[in-house]
């Protein structure tokens, strides 16, 4: 039997059955007209009407179980229920109304009288099991085909485990999908989730998490709302919600289990949150009172699509406290139910707000004159019938299946040999066959059918809780969800949503603000993926999108702009003629050229002086010319580099420095010419665009040749300087008549010092400053040579001479005089100091006189 199967799943597989489920069962023995005459076992309470075909339904007419302890010496009793639940009673009335309506419909199941038994599950496992066992009673007229209209767990779509399960309430898969579409529509990426600790909450939350992961949502926390009253647990949950950055919180629960948490949230004044409701409390009259409006105003959720049941309101209005056991419409096995409704409405002595609220006044007996028309209650409001309408449709679904089975014509039947069902002895699988093939239209003109999993088309209304003038909550339809629509039309949002913010703007729910262009997201360790910090892109990288995961490298010769939102052409850097640094260097070079020219004129004009007569005028001329060429070569370093210029200044500058030494040999000069010519032609020095040395700048420089040429050139210069220095030192020791060697020593020492300073300075600079260092070294070297060698000569030549010449041919001084042709030492007194001038014959000295 169906109930046996479900009980097995519930007990053995921990699939708690019907904690919020309304069950419809149907007896398929059409030919039998047995009446339910036996009393209900165990004092089972419920609503009963006898008929040829009996419908079974299980509804939570009460909630809360009596906690009284039972002595072990007595037979255990099923715990009693405490609080009456009016809206569930309205669901039961809808079933009763549908049965009565069908019984009076000559076009649907004619000549068949339907009956029902509606048991009270009391939101508890013991009462649910008791009612289910009643369905399995041998005297029960309820058989195996089962149609559920409120069990929404996805697990019940598994036809291997639940082959006879069909429902008119959509699966939680669609509800989870609808909620995901909703939060995506408003860009609520970061949200918290609380689910009641039972199958409804746990399986619903699990399905939502699956859907959210598929769609990139970020879950701040996922905690359970306890089924039992636990003030500490509810306090901790409220604190978590209060502290989280998430502005949107999904509450996947029913209203009864949610009440203690809402009470605690009210106590802690948890405001500023958007509560997303599951279908279990989306239109709860219990929570929509002014008491909770401060907290729950603005809540949104999906509720079953509303429908209308013409005539139901009159039946609800006609209910009276006293109903006889043999009423024409229905029969009560628990005669207190109707009285509880009236007492709930008029005296409000039973609390709909939870098990933790005590009721001081006992139930009073009704006078019998109370009328629901005289009270303002949601029980009689049929403007938004949702589960009530689903229960109504469920009865009609089973009735239409039975009608199709009864209307089968032999020879055109769906079974073996085109046979029909033997209505005198039908089987449950035959009824189930017609239910699965069912297609009829409800009173809204919409088709009612089941898919291969026994599920209906999911159609929801999007409800927002809006506070009205008197502080009460009004349920406003602001959109809808239809699983049969195209993918981009699943969710529709109207423009009547009212937000709680001062500017009525859509609230944001983010863990981290979006990263602007020019930055990238860096995930925070231990936090959900939507929690991150924004890190600026590195130099040479950019991002031009919001919330970029990575920065992109700029292309070659491009660099990121200041904001790192794009790339721009790198500026070129070289020592331009207009650069102040190059102007200063060229000015010093020009001064050096002028100095060389002046020195050359002085040397030329005073070339017959004794001090210059022993000087090799050819060598001096060469040295001065090379000095000028070296200074002029500095121009090759300034300006935009080109291949020809690079070939010249890489070689010529070193060559000029090399031969501008005091002592040189022809063979060395030839070797230098060969070396530097090879460097220029084979080494391939060229103008290169260097983008690696300096960030964001293209350095135009000469390079590309092997480092062996540069090392060889520097080594050559060093060897020449050392040779010159050694020869000068030797000449200084052996000379007694010349002062030239000490100036050569000075000049070579100066060259060594310049070289030692130049190398680290050249290595530590880059770009145009590197070139400027090289130019400065050239200029400093030339100026040093001029200062050490030529300036002293010029000073001597230009000094004021006193015309006192001593002629000494005294042999004691190591000189001889041979008839006027011998060599004598001539002295020239300068500023009172006697200095020897030269060794010459007397005839040679005559022109000086």
C-alpha positions in Angstrom: 0.0 0.0 0.0 1.1 3.6 -0.6 1.0 4.6 3.1 3.0 1.5 4.1 5.6 2.4 1.5 5.8 6.0 2.8 6.0 4.9 6.4 8.8 2.6 5.5 10.7 5.5 3.8 9.9 7.7 6.8 11.0 5.4 9.5 13.8 3.4 7.9 15.3 6.1 5.7 14.7 9.1 8.0 12.5 10.8 5.5 10.1 12.4 8.0 6.7 12.2 6.3 4.1 14.9 6.2 5.4 17.3 8.8 3.8 19.8 6.6 2.1 17.5 4.1 -1.5 17.1 3.2 -2.2 13.7 1.9 -5.0 12.5 -0.4 -5.7 8.9 -0.8 -8.4 7.2 -2.9 -10.2 3.9 -2.6 -10.5 2.3 -6.0 -13.1 -0.4 -5.3 -15.8 1.3 -7.2 -18.3 -1.5 -7.0 -18.2 -1.7 -3.2 -20.4 0.7 -1.2 -19.2 -0.1 2.3 -19.7 2.6 4.9 -17.1 3.4 7.5 -18.8 2.2 10.6 -16.0 1.3 12.9 -14.7 3.8 15.4 -11.3 5.4 14.9 -8.6 3.5 16.7 -6.7 5.2 19.5 -9.2 8.1 19.7 -8.0 9.4 16.4 -9.4 12.9 15.8 -10.4 14.1 12.3 -13.1 15.0 9.9 -15.1 12.1 8.3 -17.8 11.7 5.7 -18.8 8.3 4.4 -18.9 7.5 0.8 -18.5 4.8 -1.8 -15.0 6.1 -2.6 -13.1 7.5 0.4 -10.4 10.2 0.1 -7.7 10.2 2.8 -6.0 13.5 3.8 -3.5 14.3 6.5 -3.3 17.9 7.7 -1.8 19.8 10.6 -5.0 21.0 12.1 -3.0 21.7 15.3 0.6 22.4 16.2 2.5 21.8 19.4 2.5 18.5 21.3 1.7 18.1 24.9 4.8 17.5 27.0 3.1 15.7 29.9 5.1 12.7 31.2 3.3 9.4 31.2 3.7 6.8 33.9 5.4 3.6 32.9 2.8 1.6 34.6 0.1 2.6 32.1 -0.4 1.9 28.4 1.4 4.7 26.5 -0.8 7.2 24.8 -0.2 9.4 21.8 0.7 12.9 23.0 -2.1 15.4 22.6 -2.0 18.5 20.3 -2.0 21.9 21.9 -2.7 24.9 19.5 -5.3 25.1 16.8 -4.2 26.2 13.3 -7.1 27.9 11.5 -5.5 28.0 8.1 -4.9 24.3 8.0 -8.6 23.9 9.0 -9.4 25.9 5.9 -7.4 23.5 3.8 -9.5 20.7 5.2 -12.7 22.7 4.5 -11.5 23.0 0.8 -11.2 19.2 0.6 -14.7 18.8 2.0 -16.1 21.5 -0.2 -14.6 19.9 -3.3 -16.0 16.5 -2.4 -19.4 17.9 -1.9 -19.2 19.9 -5.2 -18.2 16.7 -7.1 -21.0 14.8 -5.5 -23.5 17.3 -6.8 -21.9 17.4 -10.3 -23.7 15.1 -12.7 -20.9 15.4 -15.3 -18.1 14.1 -13.0 -18.4 10.7 -11.5 -22.1 10.4 -11.8 -23.9 8.0 -9.5 -20.7 7.8 -7.3 -20.7 9.3 -3.8 -17.3 10.4 -2.5 -16.3 10.5 1.1 -13.2 11.5 3.0 -11.3 11.1 6.2 -9.1 14.1 7.2 -6.6 13.2 9.9 -4.7 15.6 12.1 -0.9 15.3 11.9 -0.3 18.0 14.5 3.1 18.8 12.9 4.4 15.8 14.9 5.7 12.4 14.0 3.6 10.4 16.5 0.3 11.9 15.3 1.4 11.5 11.6 2.2 7.8 12.2 -1.1 7.3 14.0 -3.1 8.8 11.2 -1.1 6.9 8.6 -1.7 3.6 10.4 -5.4 4.5 10.4 -5.2 4.5 6.6 -3.9 0.9 6.7 -6.7 -0.3 8.9 -8.4 -3.3 7.4 -11.7 -1.6 7.7 -10.4 1.5 6.0 -11.8 2.4 2.7 -8.6 4.2 1.7 -6.5 2.3 -0.8 -3.2 2.8 -2.6 -3.2 5.6 -5.2 -1.8 8.6 -3.5 -1.8 12.3 -4.5 0.0 14.8 -2.4 -0.5 18.5 -2.7 2.1 19.9 -0.3 5.1 17.6 0.1 7.7 19.6 -1.9 10.9 17.6 -1.3 12.9 16.9 -4.5 13.5 13.4 -3.2 9.9 12.5 -3.8 10.4 13.0 -7.5 12.5 9.8 -7.5 10.2 7.3 -9.0 12.4 4.4 -8.1 11.8 5.1 -4.4 8.3 6.6 -4.7 6.7 5.2 -7.8 3.1 6.1 -6.8 3.8 9.6 -5.7 2.2 12.5 -7.5 1.6 16.1 -6.2 -0.1 19.3 -7.2 2.4 21.4 -5.2 5.7 22.1 -7.1 9.0 20.5 -6.2 11.5 22.4 -4.2 13.7 22.4 -7.2 11.6 25.0 -8.8 11.3 27.1 -5.6 15.1 27.0 -5.3 15.5 28.1 -8.9 12.9 30.9 -8.4 14.8 32.2 -5.4 18.1 32.1 -7.3 16.6 34.0 -10.2 15.2 36.6 -7.7 18.5 37.3 -6.0 20.3 37.4 -9.4 17.8 39.9 -10.7 18.6 42.3 -7.9 22.4 41.4 -7.9 22.2 40.1 -4.4 25.3 38.0 -4.7 26.1 37.7 -1.0 23.4 36.2 1.3 22.9 34.1 4.4 20.8 31.0 4.7 18.8 29.7 7.7 16.8 26.5 7.4 14.6 24.7 9.8 16.1 21.5 11.2 13.8 19.0 9.5 13.4 17.5 6.1 11.6 20.5 4.7 14.3 22.9 5.7 17.4 20.7 5.2 16.4 19.3 1.8 15.2 22.7 0.6 18.4 24.5 1.7 20.4 21.7 0.1 18.6 22.2 -3.2 19.1 26.0 -3.0 22.8 25.6 -2.3 23.1 23.4 -5.4 21.3 26.0 -7.5 23.2 28.9 -6.1 26.6 27.2 -6.8 25.6 26.7 -10.4 24.8 30.4 -10.7 27.7 31.9 -8.9 26.0 33.0 -5.7 27.9 33.5 -2.5 26.7 32.1 0.8 27.8 34.0 3.9 26.6 31.3 6.3 24.3 28.3 6.4 22.8 27.5 9.8 19.9 25.6 11.2 16.8 26.9 13.0 16.0 24.4 15.8 12.7 22.6 15.8 12.5 22.8 19.6 12.5 26.0 21.5 16.2 26.8 22.3 16.7 30.4 23.4 20.5 30.2 23.2 20.4 28.8 19.7 18.0 31.5 18.5 20.0 34.2 20.2 23.2 33.0 18.5 21.4 33.0 15.1 20.1 36.5 15.6 23.6 37.7 16.5 25.1 36.0 13.4 22.4 37.8 11.2 23.1 41.1 13.0 26.8 40.9 12.5 27.0 39.7 8.9 27.6 41.9 5.9 24.9 40.1 4.0 21.8 42.2 3.7 19.7 39.3 2.3 18.8 36.4 4.4 16.9 33.3 3.2 14.7 31.7 5.8 13.7 28.2 4.6 11.2 27.2 7.2 7.5 27.2 8.0 6.0 30.0 10.1 5.5 28.0 13.3 9.2 27.1 13.6 10.2 30.6 12.6 8.4 32.4 15.3 11.0 32.0 18.1 13.7 33.3 15.9 11.7 36.3 14.8 11.0 37.0 18.5 14.7 37.0 19.2 15.4 39.2 16.1 12.8 41.6 17.4 14.4 41.6 20.8 17.9 42.4 19.3 16.4 44.9 16.8 17.8 43.1 13.8 16.8 45.6 11.1 18.1 46.5 7.6 17.8 43.0 6.3 15.8 41.7 3.3 14.2 38.4 4.4 13.6 36.0 1.5 10.9 33.6 2.6 10.3 30.1 1.4 6.8 29.1 0.4 6.3 27.8 3.9 5.8 31.3 5.4 5.5 33.6 2.3 1.9 34.5 3.2 1.8 33.5 6.9 -1.0 35.3 8.8 0.8 34.4 12.0 3.9 36.5 11.2 2.2 39.4 9.3 0.8 41.0 12.5 1.8 44.5 13.6 4.0 43.0 16.2 6.6 41.8 13.7 6.0 44.5 11.0 9.1 46.4 12.1 11.3 43.4 11.4 9.7 41.7 8.5 8.5 44.7 6.5 10.0 44.4 3.0 10.3 40.6 3.1 9.9 38.8 -0.2 9.1 35.2 -1.2 7.4 32.9 -3.6 4.0 31.6 -2.8 1.8 29.2 -4.7 -0.2 30.9 -7.4 -3.5 32.1 -6.0 -6.8 30.8 -7.2 -10.5 31.2 -6.5 -13.0 28.7 -5.2 -16.5 30.1 -5.9 -18.8 29.3 -3.0 -16.1 28.4 -0.5 -16.4 31.7 1.4 -20.1 31.0 2.0 -19.3 27.7 3.5 -16.6 29.2 5.7 -19.0 31.8 6.9 -21.6 29.2 7.7 -19.5 27.3 10.2 -21.0 27.3 13.7 -19.6 26.2 17.1 -22.0 23.4 17.5 -22.2 20.8 14.7 -24.0 17.6 15.1 -22.2 14.3 14.5 -24.6 13.6 11.6 -24.5 16.9 9.8 -25.6 16.8 6.2 -22.3 18.1 4.9 -19.8 16.4 7.1 -19.2 14.6 10.4 -16.7 15.4 13.1 -15.0 12.7 15.1 -13.5 15.5 17.2 -16.3 17.9 17.9 -13.9 20.5 19.5 -12.4 21.5 16.1 -15.1 23.8 15.1 -15.4 25.3 18.5 -11.7 25.9 18.6 -12.0 27.9 15.4 -14.7 30.1 16.9 -12.8 30.5 20.1 -9.6 31.3 18.2 -11.6 34.0 16.3 -13.6 35.6 19.1 -11.6 35.0 22.3 -8.0 34.6 21.0 -7.3 32.3 23.9 -5.2 29.8 21.9 -1.9 31.3 20.8 -0.8 31.1 17.2 2.6 32.4 18.1 4.5 29.3 19.3 4.8 26.7 21.9 6.7 29.0 24.2 3.8 31.3 24.8 1.6 30.0 27.6 -2.1 30.3 27.6 -3.6 31.2 30.9 -7.3 30.9 30.1 -8.7 27.5 29.4 -11.0 27.0 26.4 -14.5 28.3 27.1 -17.6 26.7 25.8 -19.0 28.6 22.9 -22.6 29.9 23.3 -23.5 28.7 19.8 -24.6 32.1 18.6 -21.2 33.2 17.3 -21.0 34.0 13.6 -17.8 34.3 11.6 -19.4 37.1 9.6 -19.1 39.2 12.6 -15.4 38.9 12.9 -12.5 40.2 10.8 -10.4 37.2 10.2 -8.1 35.8 7.5 -9.8 32.5 7.8 -12.8 33.7 5.7 -10.7 35.7 3.3 -10.8 33.9 0.0 -9.1 36.6 -2.1 -5.7 34.9 -2.1 -6.3 31.1 -1.8 -3.1 29.3 -2.3 -2.6 26.0 -0.5 -6.4 26.0 -0.1 -6.7 26.2 -3.9 -4.0 23.5 -4.3 -5.9 21.2 -2.0 -9.1 21.9 -3.9 -7.4 21.1 -7.3 -5.9 17.9 -5.8 -9.3 16.5 -5.1 -10.5 17.3 -8.6 -7.3 15.7 -10.1 -8.1 12.3 -8.4 -11.8 12.7 -9.3 -10.9 13.3 -13.0 -8.6 10.3 -13.0 -11.4 8.1 -11.6 -13.8 9.5 -14.1 -11.5 8.7 -17.0 -11.1 5.2 -15.7 -14.8 4.8 -15.3 -15.5 6.2 -18.8 -13.3 3.7 -20.5 -15.0 1.8 -23.3 -14.1 -1.9 -23.7 -12.1 -2.4 -26.9 -10.6 1.1 -26.6 -8.9 0.7 -23.3 -5.2 1.4 -22.5 -4.4 -2.1 -21.1 -3.8 -5.5 -22.5 -6.0 -6.3 -25.5 -7.4 -2.8 -25.3 -9.2 -3.7 -22.1 -10.5 -1.4 -19.5 -10.3 -1.5 -15.7 -12.7 -3.9 -13.9 -14.3 -1.3 -11.7 -15.5 -4.1 -9.4 -11.9 -5.1 -8.7 -9.5 -2.4 -9.6 -5.8 -2.3 -8.7 -3.9 0.6 -7.4 -1.5 0.6 -10.4 -4.5 1.0 -12.7 -5.7 4.1 -10.9 -2.1 5.4 -10.9 -1.9 4.9 -14.6 -4.8 7.3 -15.2 -3.4 9.8 -12.7 -0.1 9.9 -14.6 -1.9 10.4 -17.9 -4.2 13.0 -16.4 -5.0 16.2 -18.3 -7.9 18.5 -17.3 -8.5 22.2 -17.0 -9.1 23.9 -13.7 -11.6 26.7 -13.1 -8.9 29.2 -14.3 -8.8 27.5 -17.6 -5.2 26.2 -17.0 -4.1 22.7 -17.7 -3.5 20.4 -14.8 -1.1 17.5 -15.6 1.9 15.7 -14.2 5.4 15.2 -15.7 7.3 12.0 -15.7 8.3 12.6 -12.0 4.7 13.2 -11.0 5.3 16.9 -10.6 3.1 19.8 -11.8 4.1 22.9 -13.7 5.6 25.3 -11.2 3.9 28.7 -11.1 4.6 31.0 -8.2 3.5 34.5 -7.2 6.3 36.8 -5.9 5.0 38.3 -2.7 6.3 41.4 -0.9 5.4 42.2 2.7 4.4 45.9 2.7 3.4 47.8 5.8 0.1 49.7 5.5 -1.2 52.6 7.5 -2.3 50.7 10.6 1.0 48.9 11.0 -0.3 45.6 9.5 1.5 43.7 6.8 -0.2 43.5 3.4 0.8 40.8 0.9 1.4 42.5 -2.4 2.0 40.5 -5.6 5.1 42.1 -7.2 6.0 39.5 -9.8 5.9 35.8 -10.6 7.8 32.7 -11.7 6.7 30.2 -14.4 8.8 27.2 -15.0 7.1 26.5 -18.3 8.2 29.9 -19.8 11.3 30.4 -21.8 14.6 30.7 -19.9 14.6 34.5 -20.0 11.0 34.8 -19.0 11.0 32.6 -15.9 10.9 35.5 -13.6 8.8 38.7 -14.1 9.1 41.6 -11.7 6.5 44.4 -11.5 7.3 48.0 -10.5 5.4 48.1 -7.3 8.2 47.0 -5.0 8.7 49.2 -2.0 12.1 49.3 -0.5 12.8 50.3 3.1 15.7 52.7 2.2 15.1 56.5 2.4 15.5 56.8 -1.3 13.7 53.6 -2.1 16.7 52.2 -3.8 17.4 48.5 -4.3 19.5 47.5 -1.3 22.9 45.9 -2.0 24.1 42.7 -0.5 27.8 42.5 -1.0 30.7 41.1 1.0 33.1 43.4 -0.8 32.5 46.5 -3.0 33.2 46.0 -6.6 36.8 46.5 -7.7 37.1 49.5 -10.1 39.0 49.3 -13.4 42.7 49.4 -12.7 42.5 46.9 -9.9 42.0 43.2 -9.5 40.3 41.0 -6.9 42.4 39.2 -4.3 40.4 36.6 -2.5 40.5 36.7 1.3 41.7 33.5 2.9 39.0 31.6 4.8 36.1 33.7 3.4 33.6 32.9 0.6 34.8 33.6 -2.9 32.9 36.9 -3.1 34.9 38.3 -0.2 38.0 40.0 -1.5 40.1 43.1 -1.5 40.9 45.2 -4.4 44.6 45.3 -5.3 46.0 47.8 -7.9 47.5 46.3 -11.0 51.2 46.1 -11.2 53.3 48.4 -13.3 52.8 47.5 -17.0 49.5 45.8 -16.4 45.9 47.1 -16.7 42.3 46.1 -16.2 39.5 47.9 -17.9 36.6 46.0 -16.4 34.9 46.1 -13.0 35.8 43.1 -10.7 38.6 41.9 -12.9 40.1 38.6 -11.7 43.5 39.3 -13.2 45.4 42.2 -14.7 46.5 42.1 -18.4 50.1 42.8 -19.4 50.5 45.7 -21.9 51.9 44.9 -25.3 55.5 45.5 -26.1 56.5 49.2 -26.1 53.3 50.1 -24.3 52.9 50.9 -20.6 50.0 51.2 -18.3 48.6 54.7 -17.6 48.5 56.3 -14.2 45.1 54.7 -13.4 46.1 51.3 -14.8 42.9 51.3 -16.9 44.7 51.0 -20.3 48.0 51.1 -22.0 49.7 54.1 -23.7 52.8 54.3 -25.9 56.0 54.4 -23.9 57.8 57.7 -24.1 61.2 57.5 -25.7 64.2 58.6 -23.7 67.5 59.7 -25.1 69.9 62.6 -24.6 68.4 65.2 -26.9 70.1 68.3 -28.0 67.4 70.4 -26.2 68.0 68.6 -22.9 69.6 71.0 -20.3 72.0 68.2 -19.4 73.3 67.8 -23.0 73.5 71.6 -23.4 75.7 71.8 -20.3 77.9 68.9 -21.4 78.3 70.3 -24.9 79.1 73.7 -23.4 82.0 72.1 -21.5 83.1 70.3 -24.6 83.0 73.6 -26.6 85.0 75.3 -23.9 87.5 72.4 -24.2 87.7 73.0 -28.0 88.3 76.7 -27.4 90.9 75.9 -24.8 92.7 73.6 -27.2 92.7 76.2 -30.0 94.1 78.8 -27.6 96.8 76.4 -26.4 97.6 75.7 -30.0 97.9 79.4 -30.9 100.1 80.0 -27.9 102.4 77.1 -28.8 102.6 78.3 -32.4 103.3 81.9 -31.6 106.0 81.1 -29.1 107.4 78.1 -30.8 111.0 79.7 -31.0 111.3 80.1 -27.3 114.0 77.9 -25.8 111.4 76.2 -23.7 109.6 75.1 -26.8 112.5 74.5 -29.1 113.3 71.1 -27.7 109.6 70.2 -27.9 108.3 68.0 -30.8 105.9 70.3 -32.5 104.5 67.6 -34.6 103.5 65.5 -31.6 102.0 68.5 -29.9 100.0 69.3 -33.0 98.7 65.7 -33.2 97.8 65.7 -29.5 95.9 69.0 -29.8 94.1 67.8 -33.0 93.1 64.5 -31.3 91.9 66.4 -28.3 89.7 68.5 -30.4 88.4 65.4 -32.2 87.7 63.7 -28.9 85.7 66.7 -27.7 83.8 66.9 -30.9 83.0 63.2 -30.8 80.8 64.0 -27.8 78.3 65.3 -30.3 77.8 61.7 -31.5 76.4 60.8 -28.1 73.7 63.5 -28.2 70.5 63.2 -30.3 68.4 60.2 -31.4 70.7 57.2 -31.8 71.1 55.7 -35.3 73.0 52.8 -36.6 75.8 54.8 -38.3 76.2 57.1 -35.3 76.4 54.1 -33.0 79.1 52.5 -35.1 81.1 55.7 -35.0 80.9 56.7 -31.3 81.3 53.2 -29.9 84.6 53.0 -31.6 85.9 56.5 -32.3 85.5 57.7 -28.8 87.6 54.9 -27.4 90.1 55.3 -30.2 90.5 59.0 -29.6 91.0 58.5 -25.9 93.6 55.9 -26.7 95.8 57.9 -28.9 95.4 61.0 -26.9 98.1 59.8 -24.5 101.5 61.3 -24.3 103.4 58.3 -25.4 102.1 56.2 -28.3 103.7 53.9 -30.8 102.7 53.6 -34.4 102.0 49.9 -34.2 99.7 50.3 -31.2 97.8 52.9 -33.2 97.5 50.5 -36.1 96.3 47.8 -33.8 93.6 50.1 -32.4 92.5 51.1 -35.8 92.1 47.5 -36.8 90.3 46.6 -33.6 87.8 49.4 -33.7 87.1 49.1 -37.4 86.3 45.4 -36.7 84.0 46.4 -33.9 82.1 48.9 -36.0 81.7 46.5 -39.0 81.4 43.1 -37.4 80.1 43.8 -33.9 77.0 45.3 -35.4 76.4 48.1 -32.9 73.0 49.5 -33.6 70.4 51.7 -32.1 68.2 49.6 -29.9 64.9 50.3 -28.1 65.4 49.1 -24.5 62.2 48.6 -22.6 63.6 46.5 -19.8 65.9 48.8 -18.0 63.5 51.5 -17.0 59.8 50.9 -16.3 57.4 52.6 -18.7 60.2 54.2 -20.8 61.7 53.2 -24.2 65.4 54.0 -23.8 67.0 54.7 -27.2 70.6 53.6 -26.9 73.4 52.1 -28.8 74.0 48.4 -28.2 73.6 45.0 -29.7 77.2 44.2 -30.1 79.1 41.6 -28.1 80.3 42.6 -24.7 83.7 41.3 -25.7 84.3 44.4 -27.8 83.6 46.8 -24.9 85.7 44.8 -22.5 88.6 44.7 -25.0 88.4 48.4 -25.6 88.5 49.2 -21.9 91.3 46.7 -21.4 93.2 48.4 -24.3 92.8 51.8 -22.7 93.9 50.5 -19.3 97.1 48.9 -20.8 98.0 52.1 -22.7 97.6 54.2 -19.6 99.7 51.8 -17.5 102.4 51.7 -20.2 102.5 55.5 -20.3 102.6 55.7 -16.5 105.5 53.3 -16.3 107.5 55.0 -19.1 107.0 58.3 -17.5 108.2 57.1 -14.1 111.3 55.7 -15.7 112.0 58.9 -17.6 111.5 60.9 -14.5 114.3 59.0 -12.8 116.8 59.3 -15.6 116.2 62.9 -16.7 118.1 65.8 -15.2 117.1 68.4 -17.8 113.5 67.9 -18.4 110.3 68.6 -16.3 108.0 67.0 -18.8 107.9 63.6 -17.2 106.3 64.7 -14.0 103.4 66.3 -16.0 102.9 63.0 -17.9 102.8 61.2 -14.5 100.2 63.6 -13.3 98.1 63.2 -16.5 98.2 59.4 -16.4 97.3 59.3 -12.7 94.4 61.6 -13.4 93.3 59.3 -16.2 93.4 56.3 -13.8 91.3 58.3 -11.3 88.7 59.2 -14.0 88.5 55.6 -15.1 88.0 54.3 -11.6 85.2 56.9 -11.0 83.7 56.3 -14.4 83.1 52.6 -14.2 80.8 52.5 -11.1 79.1 55.7 -12.2 78.4 54.2 -15.7 77.1 51.0 -14.2 74.8 52.7 -11.7 73.1 55.0 -14.2 70.7 54.2 -17.0 69.1 55.9 -20.0 70.3 59.3 -20.9 72.2 59.7 -17.7 74.3 56.7 -18.8 75.2 58.5 -22.0 75.8 61.7 -20.1 78.2 59.9 -17.8 80.2 58.7 -20.8 80.3 62.2 -22.3 81.4 63.6 -19.0 84.2 61.1 -18.7 85.5 62.0 -22.2 85.3 65.7 -21.4 86.9 65.3 -18.0 89.8 63.2 -19.5 90.6 65.7 -22.2 90.4 68.6 -19.8 92.7 66.7 -17.4 95.2 66.1 -20.1 95.2 69.7 -21.2 95.6 70.8 -17.6 98.4 68.5 -16.7 100.5 68.7 -19.9 99.8 71.9 -21.8 98.7 74.4 -19.1 102.1 74.4 -17.3 103.8 75.0 -20.7 101.5 77.9 -21.5 102.0 79.3 -18.0 105.7 79.3 -18.4 105.6 80.8 -21.9 103.2 83.6 -20.9 104.9 84.5 -17.6 106.8 87.8 -17.3 110.5 87.1 -18.2 113.4 89.1 -16.8 116.1 89.7 -19.3 118.9 88.2 -17.2 120.7 85.4 -18.8 123.6 83.6 -17.2 126.1 81.9 -19.5 128.1 79.4 -17.7 130.7 77.2 -19.3 132.4 76.2 -16.1 133.6 72.6 -16.4 132.8 72.1 -12.8 129.2 72.1 -13.7 129.9 69.3 -16.1 130.0 71.5 -19.3 132.8 72.4 -21.7 133.4 75.2 -24.1 135.1 74.4 -27.3 136.0 77.6 -29.2 132.5 78.9 -29.0 131.1 75.6 -30.3 131.1 73.8 -27.0 127.9 73.4 -25.2 127.2 75.5 -22.1 124.4 75.8 -19.6 122.3 78.9 -19.9 120.1 80.0 -17.0 117.1 82.2 -17.0 116.1 84.0 -13.9 112.3 84.2 -13.5 111.0 86.4 -10.6 114.2 86.1 -8.7 114.4 82.3 -8.9 117.2 80.8 -11.0 116.0 78.0 -13.3 117.9 76.2 -15.9 116.6 76.5 -19.4 118.5 74.4 -21.8 121.9 73.1 -22.9 123.0 74.8 -26.0 125.9 76.3 -27.8 126.7 79.9 -27.4 125.7 80.5 -31.0 122.3 79.0 -30.2 121.8 81.4 -27.4 122.5 84.5 -29.4 119.0 84.9 -30.8 117.7 85.0 -27.2 119.7 88.0 -26.4 
